[in-house]
């Protein structure tokens, strides 16, 4: 992937002695002999609501879908499996200003919506450094997973690792993460569960570090995956906090063609 003009300008800037180098790019595996690099990523936000008296949740959900589609904002509207009058809204954009400029006015127009702030999640896609198609992983795959009507069950939750994980040697961290990833890959290969992974450092009010979305055709495998992950070294030793867990079923979904 060729270097952008902004990347070239940053490379040309003189380095100041004593200051750390800052690199905000995302990196993938080699493609056509060159390592993939890009300074783009997708932001995704989940908001959860209760629908007040005097309005039917299904009618509100339909209006949200219509209004956001008219504004060309990609979205999923969920029925909350744990709250009969509950709805949730997942939206995404490369520019997080969309959440303020486009999504916010739609929600303010629905005066019967009462937000449950404890369930608010926001994060950004990130790379591991080995992706064979970096742009697809960062910008397209999360949307494909979230809007796939064959996978209507979704579970979203934040998590935070303990500080001790960051002190481990990179080799040991890699071994721990590979154990975790291999389990997720096995569920994906059997079409039981697929995951959306977002980083939320500095974005989450409770100092969580990641937001995880699990999607699938049935709810039980998603729960089973979380249960299985509890046995890994990462979860059993290095996760300080997980949750709250939002469980939803797709009512409406739309993404830009």
C-alpha positions as CSV (number, residue, x, y, z in Angstrom):
1,X,0.0,0.0,0.0
2,X,1.6,3.3,-1.1
3,X,2.5,6.0,1.4
4,X,-0.1,8.8,1.7
5,X,0.9,12.5,1.4
6,X,0.3,13.0,5.1
7,X,2.5,10.0,5.9
8,X,5.2,11.5,3.7
9,X,4.9,14.9,5.4
10,X,5.2,13.3,8.8
11,X,8.3,11.4,7.7
12,X,9.9,14.6,6.4
13,X,9.4,16.5,9.7
14,X,12.6,16.9,11.8
15,X,12.8,14.7,14.9
16,X,13.3,16.5,18.2
17,X,15.9,15.0,20.4
18,X,14.6,13.3,23.6
19,X,11.0,12.9,22.4
20,X,9.5,9.5,21.7
21,X,8.5,8.7,18.1
22,X,4.8,8.7,17.5
23,X,3.2,6.4,14.9
24,X,-0.6,6.3,14.7
25,X,-0.7,4.1,11.6
26,X,-2.2,0.6,11.4
27,X,0.0,-2.2,10.0
28,X,-0.9,-5.5,8.3
29,X,1.1,-8.3,6.7
30,X,3.1,-8.0,3.5
31,X,1.2,-7.6,0.2
32,X,3.0,-7.6,-3.1
33,X,6.2,-7.6,-1.2
34,X,5.5,-4.5,0.9
35,X,4.0,-4.3,4.4
36,X,0.6,-2.8,4.4
37,X,0.2,0.5,6.3
38,X,-2.8,2.9,6.5
39,X,-4.0,5.7,8.8
40,X,-7.7,4.8,8.6
41,X,-10.0,2.9,10.9
42,X,-13.7,2.5,11.7
43,X,-15.4,3.9,14.8
44,X,-18.4,2.0,16.1
45,X,-20.8,3.0,18.9
46,X,-23.5,1.1,20.8
47,X,-26.2,3.0,22.7
48,X,-28.9,1.2,24.7
49,X,-32.3,2.7,25.6
50,X,-35.5,2.0,27.4
51,X,-38.7,3.2,25.5
52,X,-40.9,5.2,27.7
53,X,-44.7,4.9,28.1
54,X,-46.8,6.1,25.3
55,X,-44.6,4.6,22.5
56,X,-44.2,1.1,21.1
57,X,-40.5,-0.1,20.8
58,X,-41.1,-1.6,17.4
59,X,-42.4,1.7,16.1
60,X,-39.5,3.6,17.5
61,X,-37.1,1.1,16.0
62,X,-38.7,1.5,12.6
63,X,-38.4,5.3,12.7
64,X,-34.7,5.1,13.8
65,X,-34.0,2.8,10.9
66,X,-35.8,5.1,8.4
67,X,-34.2,8.3,9.7
68,X,-30.6,6.9,9.8
69,X,-31.0,5.3,6.3
70,X,-32.1,8.7,4.9
71,X,-29.0,10.2,6.4
72,X,-26.8,7.4,5.0
73,X,-25.6,6.3,8.4
74,X,-24.8,2.6,8.7
75,X,-26.6,1.1,11.6
76,X,-28.2,-1.9,13.4
77,X,-31.3,-1.5,15.6
78,X,-31.6,-4.2,18.2
79,X,-34.4,-5.6,20.4
80,X,-32.9,-6.0,23.9
81,X,-33.3,-9.6,24.8
82,X,-33.2,-8.7,28.5
83,X,-35.6,-5.8,28.5
84,X,-39.1,-6.0,26.9
85,X,-39.1,-2.2,26.2
86,X,-35.4,-2.0,25.5
87,X,-33.8,-1.1,22.2
88,X,-30.2,-0.6,21.2
89,X,-28.5,1.2,18.3
90,X,-25.2,0.4,16.7
91,X,-23.7,3.0,14.3
92,X,-20.3,3.3,12.6
93,X,-18.2,5.7,10.6
94,X,-14.6,6.5,9.8
95,X,-15.3,10.0,11.1
96,X,-16.6,9.9,14.7
97,X,-18.2,13.3,14.1
98,X,-21.0,11.4,12.5
99,X,-22.1,10.3,16.0
100,X,-22.6,13.9,17.0
101,X,-23.7,15.5,13.7
102,X,-25.9,12.8,12.3
103,X,-26.9,10.2,14.9
104,X,-27.5,12.7,17.8
105,X,-30.2,14.7,16.1
106,X,-32.1,11.5,15.2
107,X,-32.1,10.3,18.8
108,X,-33.0,13.7,20.2
109,X,-36.1,13.7,18.0
110,X,-37.3,10.5,19.8
111,X,-38.3,12.0,23.2
112,X,-39.5,8.7,24.7
113,X,-36.0,7.1,24.6
114,X,-34.3,6.9,28.0
115,X,-30.6,6.1,27.6
116,X,-28.9,3.5,29.8
117,X,-25.4,5.0,30.0
118,X,-23.9,2.0,31.7
119,X,-24.2,0.1,28.5
120,X,-22.7,2.7,26.2
121,X,-19.8,1.4,24.2
122,X,-17.5,3.0,21.7
123,X,-14.3,1.9,20.0
124,X,-12.2,1.8,16.9
125,X,-11.0,-1.0,14.8
126,X,-7.3,-1.9,15.0
127,X,-4.7,-4.2,13.4
128,X,-2.6,-6.9,14.9
129,X,0.2,-6.5,12.3
130,X,-0.5,-9.7,10.4
131,X,-3.7,-9.0,8.4
132,X,-3.5,-10.2,4.8
133,X,-6.0,-7.6,3.7
134,X,-5.7,-4.7,6.1
135,X,-8.3,-2.4,4.6
136,X,-10.9,-5.1,4.6
137,X,-10.3,-6.0,8.3
138,X,-10.3,-2.4,9.5
139,X,-13.1,-0.9,7.4
140,X,-15.4,-3.6,5.9
141,X,-15.4,-6.8,7.9
142,X,-16.9,-5.3,11.1
143,X,-19.8,-4.0,9.0
144,X,-20.3,-7.2,7.1
145,X,-20.4,-9.1,10.5
146,X,-22.8,-6.6,12.1
147,X,-25.3,-6.5,9.3
148,X,-25.3,-10.1,8.3
149,X,-29.0,-11.1,8.6
150,X,-27.9,-14.8,8.9
151,X,-26.3,-13.8,12.3
152,X,-29.1,-11.9,14.1
153,X,-27.9,-12.6,17.6
154,X,-25.3,-10.2,19.0
155,X,-23.5,-9.9,22.4
156,X,-21.5,-6.8,23.1
157,X,-19.3,-6.1,26.1
158,X,-16.3,-4.1,27.2
159,X,-13.2,-5.4,29.0
160,X,-10.0,-4.2,30.7
161,X,-6.8,-6.1,31.2
162,X,-4.7,-5.9,34.4
163,X,-1.6,-3.8,34.3
164,X,0.5,-6.8,34.9
165,X,-0.3,-8.0,31.3
166,X,1.5,-5.0,29.9
167,X,4.6,-5.8,31.9
168,X,5.0,-9.3,30.3
169,X,7.6,-9.9,27.6
170,X,6.2,-9.5,24.1
171,X,6.9,-13.2,23.4
172,X,4.8,-14.2,26.5
173,X,2.0,-11.8,25.5
174,X,2.0,-13.3,22.0
175,X,1.6,-16.8,23.4
176,X,-1.3,-15.8,25.6
177,X,-3.1,-13.9,22.8
178,X,-2.6,-16.8,20.3
179,X,-4.3,-19.2,22.8
180,X,-7.3,-16.8,23.0
181,X,-7.4,-16.3,19.2
182,X,-7.2,-20.0,18.3
183,X,-10.4,-20.6,20.3
184,X,-12.2,-17.8,18.5
185,X,-11.0,-19.0,15.1
186,X,-12.3,-22.5,15.9
187,X,-15.8,-21.2,16.6
188,X,-15.7,-19.1,13.4
189,X,-14.6,-22.0,11.3
190,X,-17.7,-23.9,12.4
191,X,-19.9,-20.8,11.8
192,X,-20.9,-20.8,15.5
193,X,-19.6,-17.3,16.4
194,X,-17.7,-14.4,14.8
195,X,-16.2,-11.4,16.6
196,X,-15.7,-7.7,16.2
197,X,-12.8,-6.3,18.2
198,X,-12.5,-2.6,19.0
199,X,-10.0,-0.7,21.0
200,X,-11.5,1.9,23.3
201,X,-8.5,3.3,25.2
202,X,-9.3,6.8,26.4
203,X,-12.8,6.6,24.9
204,X,-14.6,4.6,27.6
205,X,-15.9,6.4,30.8
206,X,-14.9,3.4,32.9
207,X,-11.4,3.1,31.5
208,X,-12.1,-0.1,29.6
209,X,-9.6,-1.0,26.9
210,X,-11.5,-3.1,24.4
211,X,-15.1,-3.6,23.2
212,X,-16.0,-7.1,21.9
213,X,-18.9,-7.9,19.7
214,X,-19.9,-11.6,19.2
215,X,-22.4,-12.4,16.4
216,X,-24.0,-15.6,15.3
217,X,-27.1,-17.4,14.1
218,X,-27.9,-18.7,17.5
219,X,-27.4,-17.3,21.0
220,X,-26.1,-20.4,22.8
221,X,-22.8,-20.6,20.9
222,X,-22.0,-17.0,21.8
223,X,-22.5,-17.8,25.5
224,X,-20.6,-21.0,25.1
225,X,-17.6,-19.1,23.5
226,X,-17.5,-16.7,26.5
227,X,-17.6,-19.7,28.8
228,X,-14.8,-21.4,27.0
229,X,-12.6,-18.3,27.0
230,X,-12.8,-18.2,30.8
231,X,-10.3,-21.1,30.8
232,X,-7.7,-19.3,28.9
233,X,-4.7,-17.7,30.6
234,X,-5.6,-14.3,29.4
235,X,-9.1,-14.3,30.9
236,X,-8.3,-16.3,34.1
237,X,-5.2,-14.3,35.0
238,X,-5.1,-10.9,33.2
239,X,-8.7,-9.7,32.8
240,X,-9.6,-7.1,35.5
241,X,-13.1,-6.5,34.4
242,X,-15.7,-7.6,31.8
243,X,-19.2,-6.3,31.1
244,X,-21.8,-5.3,31.3
245,X,-23.1,-7.6,28.6
246,X,-25.7,-6.4,26.1
247,X,-27.6,-9.2,24.4
248,X,-29.7,-8.2,21.3
249,X,-31.4,-9.5,18.2
250,X,-31.4,-7.5,15.0
251,X,-34.6,-5.7,14.1
252,X,-33.2,-3.5,11.3
253,X,-29.8,-3.2,9.7
254,X,-28.5,-1.0,6.9
255,X,-25.1,-0.3,5.4
256,X,-24.1,1.9,2.6
257,X,-23.9,0.0,-0.7
